[in-house]
Amino acid sequence: MLSPSLARRERSALCDLALELGPGALTLCGGWDVKDLVTHLLVRERSLLGAPGIVFPPLARVTEWSMARLAREDFEALVRRLRGRGLTPLALPVVDELVNTLEYVVHHEDIRRAQPAWEPRALARGDEDTIWNAIRLAGKGLARPAGVPLTLHRAGTDQTAVLLGGDEPVVLTGPPVEITMFLYGRAQHRDLDLTGPPDAVQVLRHANLGL
């Protein structure tokens, strides 16, 4: 039997941590607590009305309404629902891996890193490979708002990925998870190094990255 994908394992770990910390625990998601984050993920995956507003601002009010409606339900029941696969296209293994890997890595870290004294996790090499390959693709869109040439360098390897081409790029070096958190606009990251033209480095540091 095949072992669960990283997306499935991160979903499960997020649910475990959500239950451990409780619905009112803080996250890194702009004022959301853990219950807000759980309802966001459920709306994203299972609400035909609410999901479009996550990426299409004119429909954001519908998303907010959908989240508020779910938030009236019991927290543990919501977590059980999130832990299950559900009857959606995102439950298909290939789609799940493509669409949910970074989503659940980042949101799991959003809960972890909002707590005091968090530390980076030691991940298996295969999981780091999966995250690296995913962020090489997703990073192009995430970094676009910065508008400066940007190359990723995976720390401890010779692996690189050009996100935005151009002369004299900024080079962002670090472990795959830390690079991912930076490109998703999170300030809580470790062991990153930014080199390149100083002005471009400052633009990247202060850019509105992420989705």
C-alpha positions as CSV (number, residue, x, y, z in Angstrom):
1,M,0.0,0.0,0.0
2,L,1.3,3.4,-1.0
3,S,2.2,5.8,1.9
4,P,0.0,9.0,2.1
5,S,1.2,11.9,0.0
6,L,2.8,15.0,1.7
7,A,-0.5,16.9,1.1
8,R,-2.5,14.2,3.0
9,R,0.1,14.1,5.8
10,E,0.2,17.9,6.2
11,R,-3.6,17.9,6.3
12,S,-3.7,15.4,9.0
13,A,-0.9,17.2,11.0
14,L,-2.8,20.5,10.7
15,C,-6.0,18.9,12.0
16,D,-4.1,17.3,14.9
17,L,-2.5,20.6,15.9
18,A,-5.8,22.5,15.5
19,L,-7.4,20.1,18.0
20,E,-4.4,20.3,20.3
21,L,-4.4,24.2,20.4
22,G,-8.1,24.8,20.2
23,P,-10.3,27.0,18.0
24,G,-9.1,30.4,19.5
25,A,-5.4,29.8,19.0
26,L,-3.6,32.4,16.8
27,T,-2.4,31.9,13.3
28,L,-0.2,33.9,10.9
29,C,-3.2,34.6,8.6
30,G,-4.1,38.2,9.2
31,G,-6.3,38.1,12.3
32,W,-7.6,34.6,11.8
33,D,-7.7,32.1,14.6
34,V,-7.5,28.4,14.1
35,K,-11.2,28.0,13.6
36,D,-11.2,30.7,11.0
37,L,-8.4,28.9,9.1
38,V,-10.3,25.6,9.3
39,T,-13.5,27.2,7.9
40,H,-11.4,28.9,5.1
41,L,-10.0,25.5,4.1
42,L,-13.4,23.9,4.1
43,V,-14.9,26.7,2.0
44,R,-12.0,26.5,-0.4
45,E,-12.5,22.8,-1.0
46,R,-16.2,22.2,-0.6
47,S,-18.2,25.4,-1.3
48,L,-19.2,26.1,-4.9
49,L,-20.5,29.5,-3.9
50,G,-17.8,30.6,-1.5
51,A,-14.6,29.2,-3.0
52,P,-14.4,31.6,-6.0
53,G,-14.2,34.7,-3.7
54,I,-10.8,33.4,-2.3
55,V,-9.1,34.3,-5.6
56,F,-11.7,36.7,-7.1
57,P,-12.1,39.8,-4.9
58,P,-15.6,40.9,-6.2
59,L,-17.0,37.7,-4.7
60,A,-15.1,38.0,-1.4
61,R,-18.3,38.8,0.5
62,V,-19.8,35.5,-0.5
63,T,-16.7,33.8,0.8
64,E,-17.0,35.7,4.1
65,W,-20.6,34.7,4.4
66,S,-19.8,31.0,3.7
67,M,-17.1,31.1,6.4
68,A,-19.3,32.8,8.9
69,R,-22.0,30.2,8.3
70,L,-19.6,27.3,8.9
71,A,-18.2,29.0,12.0
72,R,-21.5,28.5,13.8
73,E,-20.9,24.7,13.7
74,D,-19.0,22.7,16.3
75,F,-15.2,23.1,16.0
76,E,-14.3,19.4,16.4
77,A,-16.9,18.5,13.8
78,L,-15.4,20.9,11.4
79,V,-12.0,19.5,11.9
80,R,-13.3,15.9,11.3
81,R,-14.8,17.1,8.1
82,L,-11.6,18.7,7.0
83,R,-9.6,15.6,7.8
84,G,-11.8,13.5,5.5
85,R,-11.4,13.5,1.7
86,G,-14.8,14.7,0.8
87,L,-16.5,14.3,-2.5
88,T,-14.7,17.0,-4.5
89,P,-12.3,17.0,-7.4
90,L,-9.6,18.0,-4.9
91,A,-9.9,14.6,-3.3
92,L,-8.4,12.9,-6.4
93,P,-4.8,12.0,-5.6
94,V,-3.2,13.7,-8.5
95,V,-5.2,16.9,-8.0
96,D,-4.7,16.8,-4.3
97,E,-0.9,16.6,-4.7
98,L,-0.8,19.4,-7.3
99,V,-3.2,21.8,-5.6
100,N,-3.0,21.1,-1.9
101,T,0.7,20.4,-1.1
102,L,1.8,24.0,-0.6
103,E,-1.6,25.0,0.7
104,Y,-1.4,22.6,3.7
105,V,2.4,23.0,4.2
106,V,1.9,26.8,4.5
107,H,-1.3,26.7,6.6
108,H,0.2,24.0,8.9
109,E,3.2,26.3,9.4
110,D,0.8,29.3,9.9
111,I,-0.5,27.6,13.0
112,R,2.9,26.3,14.2
113,R,4.7,29.6,13.7
114,A,2.1,31.7,15.4
115,Q,2.9,29.9,18.7
116,P,5.7,31.0,21.1
117,A,9.2,29.4,20.6
118,W,8.4,27.7,17.3
119,E,11.3,26.0,15.5
120,P,11.7,24.8,11.9
121,R,10.8,21.2,11.4
122,A,13.3,18.6,10.2
123,L,11.6,17.1,7.1
124,A,12.5,14.0,5.2
125,R,14.6,14.6,2.0
126,G,11.7,13.3,-0.2
127,D,9.3,15.8,1.4
128,E,11.7,18.7,0.9
129,D,12.1,17.6,-2.7
130,T,8.3,17.7,-3.1
131,I,8.1,21.2,-1.7
132,W,11.1,22.4,-3.7
133,N,9.5,21.2,-7.0
134,A,6.2,22.7,-6.0
135,I,7.6,26.2,-5.1
136,R,9.7,26.3,-8.3
137,L,6.3,26.3,-10.2
138,A,4.1,28.3,-7.8
139,G,6.8,30.8,-7.0
140,K,6.6,32.5,-10.4
141,G,3.1,33.9,-9.6
142,L,3.9,34.5,-5.9
143,A,7.0,36.6,-6.6
144,R,5.5,38.6,-9.5
145,P,4.3,41.5,-7.3
146,A,7.9,42.3,-6.4
147,G,8.8,43.0,-10.0
148,V,12.5,42.3,-9.6
149,P,14.6,39.5,-11.1
150,L,14.6,36.6,-8.7
151,T,16.4,33.3,-8.6
152,L,15.9,30.6,-5.9
153,H,18.8,28.6,-4.6
154,R,18.1,25.5,-2.5
155,A,20.5,25.6,0.5
156,G,23.2,22.9,0.6
157,T,22.7,21.9,-3.1
158,D,23.4,23.3,-6.5
159,Q,19.7,23.4,-7.4
160,T,18.4,26.7,-8.6
161,A,15.2,28.0,-10.2
162,V,14.6,31.3,-12.0
163,L,11.3,32.8,-10.9
164,L,11.7,36.2,-12.6
165,G,14.3,36.6,-15.3
166,G,16.5,39.6,-15.8
167,D,20.0,41.0,-15.2
168,E,21.5,41.0,-11.7
169,P,18.8,39.0,-10.0
170,V,18.3,38.8,-6.3
171,V,19.2,35.3,-5.2
172,L,17.1,33.8,-2.4
173,T,18.9,30.9,-0.7
174,G,17.4,28.7,2.0
175,P,15.6,25.4,2.8
176,P,12.5,24.7,0.7
177,V,10.0,25.3,3.5
178,E,11.6,28.6,4.5
179,I,11.7,29.8,0.9
180,T,8.0,28.9,0.6
181,M,7.0,30.8,3.7
182,F,8.8,33.9,2.4
183,L,7.2,33.7,-1.0
184,Y,3.8,33.4,0.6
185,G,4.4,36.6,2.4
186,R,5.1,35.3,5.9
187,A,7.6,37.1,8.1
188,Q,8.2,34.1,10.3
189,H,11.1,32.3,8.6
190,R,14.6,31.2,9.4
191,D,17.9,30.5,7.6
192,L,17.3,32.6,4.5
193,D,19.9,34.7,2.7
194,L,19.1,37.4,0.1
195,T,21.9,38.5,-2.1
196,G,22.0,40.9,-5.1
197,P,21.6,44.6,-5.8
198,P,20.8,46.2,-2.5
199,D,17.9,48.2,-3.9
200,A,16.3,45.1,-5.4
201,V,16.8,43.2,-2.2
202,Q,14.9,45.9,-0.3
203,V,12.1,45.9,-2.8
204,L,11.8,42.1,-2.5
205,R,11.8,42.3,1.4
206,H,9.0,44.8,1.4
207,A,6.9,43.5,-1.5
208,N,3.4,42.3,-1.1
209,L,4.2,38.6,-1.9
210,G,1.8,35.7,-1.9
211,L,-1.8,35.2,-2.8
